[in-house]
Amino acid sequence: ARPLALRRRLSTLHGGADALRKPYPPSHVLTLGEINPNVLSAQYAVRGELVQRAAAIKEEMAAGSANVPFKKVLECNIGNPQAVGQSPIGFNRQVLSLMVCPALLDQPGVDALFAPDAIARAKEYLAAIPSGVGAYSDSQGFRIVREQVADFISSRDGLPASPEDIFLTDGASKGVGFLLSLILRGGGSDGLLVPIPQYPLYSATLALQETHMLGYELDEAAGWSLPISLLEAELEDAQAKGVATRALVVINPGNPTGNSLPYDNMVECIDFCAKHGLVLMADEVYQENIWDGGRPFHSFKKVLMEMSPRPNLQLVSFHSTSKGFLGECGLRGGYFEIVGFDPEVKAQLLKLISIGLCSNTLGQIATGLMVQPPRPGDASYEIYSGERDAILASMKRRATMLVDGLNALEGVTCNQPQGAMYAFPSITLPPKAIAAAKDAGKVPDTFYALALLEATGIVVVPGSGFGQKEGTWHFRTTFLPPESEMTDVVDRMTAFHADFMGKYA
């Protein structure tokens, strides 16, 4: 124990004597009026009010205090396949395991635990990345993975691609953010052409950057087609208002609409952008999710390169590990490829990306595994292709099951999805329901979606969160719950909808 005199002295020095302590100034915390107002105005419906209420219900159920007429909350609000039961692809996870713990490669019996081609792939990556996945990579991403992406694009399109034009990112969303930060100049005078309905990433990012969202409405009656006349009209209107349109966003296959653009329509988009000097931002993350054989996926790069004469176009194409059949949303892997950019602008883009050092390294490896899967003759090919085909075939069956069920509901119409992971039905709400929504301070489709959640545990996203034609109401739902549960999903929706329409008839 310390001597008594020393303890008294320390007590005095460390605040034992109030006379030695200076009072703190009055405490202050940030208020909503003091934070960036653009944050307040930004909205992201996919993780909005419905999801927050669903989370509260799940907490109540876990605590045993919830009085709800269902046993499980079904999250149909977001394309997050593994959250609703999809298993990860085995080969990819084996390679990732070995990358995270390379010492496993030296353990006895490793050959019995891991497939030989998974071991070989991990060794290939580790030879090219001697510092492993725990160190920063180059800002543009691991060279070996960018080479694999370039090979994938070349094989897909039958055209050359360069790893120098590939940038690895934390999912496609981060890549979109980088390009918008590069293209948009601030000051409130720039605009971006975005489809309506759109994925809320775009509207939220534009709100943060004080940029005009120039929405062009897709034609629901024509299968969510993209009329070029609307692009021209929106551009002309923006010019009349002094807004400088900088780029066109096209989501193909579409989110939330599930449409897949025909080749000729893509040619029109390219001509439009070339004519007006716009950057074309092609969000192509659902390219593996094609359900209509009559509408195959074409990349915008392939369409551009096949045009004669070839227009001068600045094109950015995005892809992600989160969608397709992998569903590796949490690994945050993705890339974008740029075409037709000035080398000096490209250097500034790399500088912008380098501010964040690099994308996460496991996501980079996941991207490499996405674009270079096992090939015929490899030890894992049969298992891999079997897992892939089973997932995609099941998704197609689930899509048909869900949309057929939706179209059987009173006042609901829904296009069969040609691609992606979503249905976006239109719903005609009774006047009394719209009035009740107004009394509750809710947008009508949000009112409907909240009632659906409380009655069934099914989480969807109101169409108002994506944008929709004035006077129409929609909601977006995935068809990702397990196939064994889809009949129950449709039955729950059917019973709820009948009660809702009867209540407000």
Salt bridges, closest charged atoms under 4 A:
GLU34 OE1 - HIS28 NE2 3.20
GLU49 OE2 - LYS442 NZ 2.39
GLU60 OE2 - ARG53 NH1 3.57
GLU75 OE2 - LYS58 NZ 2.66
GLU124 OE1 - ARG121 NE 3.82
GLU147 OE2 - ARG143 NE 3.11
ASP157 OD1 - ARG156 NE 2.82
GLU164 OE2 - ARG143 NH1 2.19
ASP165 OD1 - LYS346 NZ 3.01
ASP190 OD1 - ARG185 NH2 2.75
ASP190 OD2 - ARG246 NE 3.71
GLU220 OE1 - HIS474 NE2 2.98
GLU232 OE2 - LYS275 NZ 3.35
GLU232 OE1 - HIS276 NE2 3.05
ASP237 OD2 - LYS241 NZ 3.11
GLU306 OE2 - LYS302 NZ 2.62
GLU328 OE1 - ARG93 NH2 2.96
GLU337 OE2 - LYS301 NZ 2.70
ASP389 OD1 - ARG388 NE 2.86
GLU454 OE2 - ARG53 NE 2.61
GLU483 OE2 - ARG397 NE 2.69
GLU485 OE2 - LYS72 NZ 3.09
ASP488 OD2 - ARG492 NE 2.99
